Amino acid sequence: MLAKLKQLFSDSAAFAIAQMGNKLVAFLLIPVYTSYLDPSQYADWGLTNTITMIVSYLSILGTDAALAFYYFDAKEKQERRAYFTAATLFSAGICTLFLIVALGFGSPLARALYGRPTGYEYLLTLAMLATVASIVIQMNLAYARYSRKVWTFNAMSMSYVIGSALLNVVFLKYTDWGVNAIFVGQVVAGAAVALAGNLVFVGLLVPHIARAIVGPDYRFIIPISALIGATFMLLADTLARTVNAPFETPIIAVVAVLGLPFFLIIVRKGGRAFS
């Protein structure tokens, strides 16, 4: 009984950490966005977010719910994966059609929606690219949830939120792209998490820590980043094996929890924390 309660608490704590972390990141980004965007740009960002939400709903069309039904109805693991692949390809394919429309009619759509003749020609294209990546991630999260891979679900969710938010800050700070910078960050982070996995944001955080130690000279940042990254992963692996013994916590969950405080410091300082 005690072992079951311990495992149950471990899973519920994992969900709580992910939810609290994601909400906290979103809250801390508000002053960052308002400091780099003027009121009209902030409104344009909100309008574009609304468009991406509508496109996301139209693309998924309930396939995530259908995946849940067929996942639990299927008897074999291979059959479940086939349903997952079909649902993901269908939703991503529908969203790709919206992407093609945005790519072909970016300028007139930007003029009609935002009233800006220049500067927003590729905004909807970037937003659709980010939405495609987001749909792929959503389907992977759904599969992880149905498979009861709690830590994988939470770590992937936090990785996407943390990675995209950090890149948003970087692009807003070091470019003059305005609203476009936010969606560039989402595209890069979404593609990285969808294709490279959940450890991607480690590569975003470690260089900032290295810069705080050795300064802005990349001759030193690169080797120190390699050393810090290896040490960080070794520490995470050790904790993963001991924090909830005899159960082994997935290492990505530990990485997400350890990396979150550093990320929050960077976001709170608008990218200046370790400059």
Order of alpha helices (4+ residues) and beta strands (2+ residues): alpha-alpha-alpha-alpha-alpha-alpha-alpha-alpha-alpha-alpha-alpha
